[in-house]
Amino acid sequence: MAATTAKSAQPRLRADALRNRERIVAAAREVLVEHGAEVPLDEIARRAGVGNATIYRHFPDRRDLIHHVTLSVMSRVAKQAESALAEEPDAFRALCRFVHAAADERIGALCPLLSDGIDKEHPDHIAARDRLDAGIDALMVAARAAGLLRTDIDVGDLMVALTQLTRPLPGSGCVNFDKFVHRHLQLFLDGLSAPARSELPGSAATLEDLQHRP
C-alpha cells in the first residue's frame, strides 16, 4: 500500500512543481515589466508566493529566468495573433484585436530584457520568434489582401510602434501611463488603414531589419 501511495503521489508533486514554475514565470513577467531586469529575485519570489530556493530549483540563474520570461511573452503574443486571425471575420479588425492584446501582454518590456545578455540564437528563442513573426505576418497578409491595410509597411514597422507605445516609461512619475496605451495604439492603427493618406519615407521594416540578421 505504501508503494501504491508513493506512486500515486508523484503526479501531484509534478503538477505542483509545474504550477510553481508557471507562477514564477508569470510573477517575473510582471515584476520585470514594472522594475526592469535588475529587480531582486526576492521580489519575484514574494510575488509568486514561493521561496528563493524554489526559484533556483527551476532556474539556475537570473539569465535563465529572463530567457523563459521572454519565451512566455512571445508564446502568449503569438497565440493572440493566431486566435485573432482564426476568429475575426474582418482582417483589419483581427489585426487591431491582436495589437491591443499584445499591448496587454506588455510586449514592449521585451526590448530591455532581450538586451540583457539573452542568447537570441538559442533554438527555443528562434522557434518562438519565428512563430511570432509568422503569426503577425499572416495577419498583415490577410488585411493587405482584403485591401484594408496600406501596402508600404511590414512586420517590423508594426513591432517598432507596438513596442515603443507599450514600453514602460523610466521612473515612476507617469503612474497613469497605462490608461493612454490603447488610445494611442488605436490612433496608430488608424494610420495603417488603406488607402494611405501619405507616402512614408524609407522602406518597410522587416523583423530581420530589427534583429540585424544578415
C-alpha positions in Angstrom: 0.0 0.0 0.0 2.9 2.4 0.8 4.3 1.8 -2.7 1.0 2.5 -4.3 0.6 5.7 -2.3 4.0 6.9 -3.2 3.4 6.1 -6.9 0.0 8.0 -6.9 1.6 11.0 -5.1 4.2 11.5 -7.8 2.0 13.1 -10.5 0.6 15.5 -7.9 4.1 16.6 -7.0 5.0 17.0 -10.6 1.8 19.1 -11.1 2.7 21.2 -8.1 6.2 21.8 -9.5 4.8 22.8 -12.8 2.4 25.2 -11.2 5.2 26.7 -9.2 7.3 27.2 -12.3 4.4 28.8 -14.1 3.7 31.1 -11.2 7.4 32.1 -11.1 7.4 33.0 -14.8 4.2 34.9 -14.5 5.4 36.8 -11.5 8.7 37.5 -13.1 7.0 38.8 -16.2 5.0 41.3 -14.1 7.9 42.4 -11.8 10.4 42.7 -14.7 8.0 44.9 -16.6 7.5 47.1 -13.5 11.1 47.3 -12.3 13.4 46.2 -15.0 15.9 43.3 -15.3 17.8 44.0 -12.2 14.9 43.6 -9.8 15.8 41.4 -6.8 14.8 37.8 -7.1 13.4 38.1 -3.6 10.6 40.4 -5.0 9.9 37.8 -7.7 9.7 35.1 -5.1 7.4 37.2 -3.0 5.1 37.9 -5.9 5.0 34.3 -6.9 4.3 33.1 -3.3 7.4 30.8 -3.2 10.8 30.8 -1.5 14.0 31.8 -3.2 15.1 28.2 -3.2 12.1 27.3 -5.3 13.2 29.8 -8.0 16.7 28.4 -8.1 15.3 24.9 -8.3 13.7 25.8 -11.6 16.1 28.4 -12.9 19.8 28.2 -12.2 20.4 32.0 -12.6 18.7 35.3 -13.4 19.6 35.0 -17.1 17.8 31.6 -17.4 14.7 33.0 -15.7 14.7 36.1 -18.1 15.1 33.7 -21.0 12.0 31.8 -20.0 10.1 35.0 -19.4 10.8 36.2 -23.0 9.7 32.8 -24.3 6.5 33.0 -22.3 5.7 36.5 -23.6 6.5 35.6 -27.2 4.4 32.4 -27.0 1.4 34.3 -25.5 1.6 37.1 -28.1 1.9 34.6 -30.9 -1.2 32.8 -29.7 -3.0 36.1 -29.6 -2.1 36.6 -33.3 -3.2 33.1 -34.3 -6.5 33.4 -32.4 -7.4 36.8 -33.8 -6.8 35.6 -37.4 -8.9 32.4 -36.8 -11.8 34.1 -35.0 -12.3 37.5 -36.6 -14.2 37.7 -39.9 -12.7 41.2 -40.7 -9.0 41.0 -41.4 -8.2 44.5 -40.2 -10.3 44.0 -37.1 -8.2 40.9 -36.5 -5.0 43.0 -36.7 -6.4 45.6 -34.4 -7.5 42.9 -31.9 -4.0 41.4 -31.9 -2.3 44.8 -31.4 -4.4 45.6 -28.4 -4.0 42.1 -27.0 -0.2 42.3 -27.4 -0.2 45.6 -25.5 -2.0 43.9 -22.6 0.8 41.3 -22.7 3.3 44.1 -22.2 5.3 43.1 -25.2 7.2 46.4 -25.1 9.0 45.2 -22.0 10.7 42.6 -24.1 13.2 45.0 -25.6 15.2 45.8 -22.4 15.0 42.2 -21.4 16.4 41.0 -24.7 19.3 43.4 -24.5 20.3 41.9 -21.1 22.6 39.2 -22.3 19.9 36.8 -23.6 21.0 34.3 -26.1 18.9 35.3 -29.1 20.2 32.4 -31.1 19.1 29.7 -28.6 16.9 27.2 -30.6 13.9 27.8 -28.3 14.2 31.6 -28.8 14.5 31.2 -32.5 11.4 28.9 -32.6 9.3 31.4 -30.5 10.5 34.3 -32.6 9.7 32.5 -35.9 6.2 31.6 -34.6 5.5 35.2 -33.6 6.8 36.5 -36.9 4.7 34.1 -38.9 1.5 34.9 -36.8 1.9 38.6 -37.3 2.8 38.3 -41.0 -0.3 36.2 -41.6 -2.5 38.9 -40.0 -0.9 41.6 -42.2 -1.1 39.5 -45.4 -4.8 38.9 -44.8 -5.5 42.6 -44.1 -3.5 43.6 -47.1 -5.2 41.1 -49.4 -8.6 42.5 -48.3 -7.5 46.0 -49.3 -7.7 47.2 -45.7 -4.0 47.6 -44.8 -1.6 50.0 -46.6 0.9 48.2 -48.7 4.1 50.1 -47.7 4.6 48.6 -44.2 5.9 45.3 -42.9 6.0 43.3 -39.7 9.0 45.3 -38.4 7.1 48.6 -38.7 4.2 47.2 -36.6 6.5 45.8 -34.0 8.5 49.1 -33.6 5.4 51.1 -33.0 3.9 48.4 -30.7 7.0 48.1 -28.6 7.5 51.9 -28.3 3.9 52.6 -27.4 3.8 49.8 -24.8 7.3 50.1 -23.2 7.1 51.4 -19.6 8.5 54.9 -19.2 11.5 55.3 -17.0 10.9 56.3 -13.4 7.5 56.4 -11.6 6.3 59.9 -12.4 3.9 58.8 -15.1 1.8 56.4 -12.9 -1.3 56.6 -15.2 0.6 55.8 -18.4 -1.2 52.6 -19.0 -4.6 54.2 -19.4 -3.4 56.0 -22.5 -1.8 53.0 -24.3 -4.9 51.6 -26.1 -6.0 55.1 -27.1 -2.7 55.8 -28.8 -2.5 52.4 -30.3 -5.8 53.0 -32.0 -4.5 56.3 -33.4 -1.6 54.4 -34.8 -3.8 51.6 -36.2 -6.0 54.2 -37.9 -2.8 55.3 -39.7 -2.3 51.8 -41.1 -5.6 51.5 -42.8 -5.9 51.8 -46.6 -6.0 53.9 -48.6 -2.8 55.5 -47.3 -3.0 59.3 -46.8 0.7 59.9 -47.2 3.8 58.4 -48.6 6.2 57.0 -45.9 9.9 57.8 -46.1 12.4 55.0 -46.4 11.4 51.3 -46.9 9.2 48.9 -45.0 10.9 47.4 -41.9 11.0 43.6 -41.5 11.8 41.7 -38.3 15.2 40.8 -39.8 15.9 44.5 -40.1 15.2 44.9 -36.4 17.3 41.9 -35.4 20.3 42.8 -37.6 20.3 39.4 -39.1 22.2 39.0 -42.5 
